[in-house]
């Protein structure tokens, strides 16, 4: 049983409730600060900030059971996907990929709710702790497993399907950064890969641009990829050297 060493079974509900109360109140205070900051920067109305912040955090609290269910699928994907995992508790306590995904699931909700600074802070806490850099805007489906994890980068507009597994040093990045007439980078446009269901991406692969990795495909280690691949594709460096798109599974 995880938690404080002196936690008794009959006290678990109280402990969870108290912990949530403290955490949500702290988050509410930070949400107010972000909304005030934005209002000062953009000349917005300061009067409605407290009510707006409370509404956002209430919505976040309501979403927590659904986030928990998603995280359950991620933990089980790690446990079933790694023969070295001896228990679910080991996965929860020891796996940096799980820590990064926990932060991401929470940060993604904050990002979509309109608290991008809080979301980014949360994701960077995980980045500092694990070496895994997931932008809070990235959309990630259930049963997601990052094995080993160090050096993984997942960009803001990446879309990842269900039951996807990636290994260390994988990059899902942008190929280029378009600019406007004044030379300023354009923000928010889709520029990162779409990874469909049941894809495996091995260590060191770099996948750039708004391309699609088809369902059930495997991308080999150290592959540099800037074009879409079809479903059920097995793509390796050897395929690329032979100018062959892929070998079918």
QUICOR-V548161 format. One line per field, one symbol per residue. ss: DSSP state (H for helix, E for strand, - for the rest). phi: phi as a letter, one per 20 degrees, with the letter a starting at -180 (. if undefined). psi: psi as a letter, one per 30 degrees, with the letter a starting at -180 (. if undefined). A space follows every 50 residues. Layout:
BEGIN
ss: ???
phi: ???
psi: ???
END
This chain:
BEGIN
ss: --------HHHHHHHHHHHHHHHHHHHHHHHHHHHHHHHHHH------HH HHHHHHHHHHHHHHHHHHHHHHHHHHHHHHH------HHHHHHH-HHHHH HHHHHHHHHHHHH--HHHHHHHHHHHHHHH--EE----EE----EE---- --EE----EE----EE----EEE-----E-----E--------EE----E E----EEE---EE----EE----EE---E---EEE-HHHHH-----EE-
phi: .epgfefegfdffffffffffffffffgfffgffffgffffdmeeefeff fffffffffffffggffffffgffffffffecfefeafffffedefffgf fggfgffffffffocffgffffffffgfecmdddffffecfflecdemng nfccfgdfcceeleccdgmeddceebcfcefeneffdnffbdfddefmed cegnfdccneddefgmecdffmfdcccfcffleddcgfgffeldgadff
psi: klakfgklefgeeeeeeeeeeeeeeeeeeeeeeeeeeeeeeghlkfegee eeeeeeeeeeeefeeeeeeeeeeeeeeeeffjffkfleeeeeffjeeeee eeeeeeeeeeeffgifeeeeeeefeeeeffgkjjkffkkkllhkkjkdek gkkjlegkkkakhkklllgkkjakeljklafggkkkkflkgllkjlkhkk jlkgkjjklilkjlkglkklkgkjkgllkllhkjkleeeeeghkelkk.
END
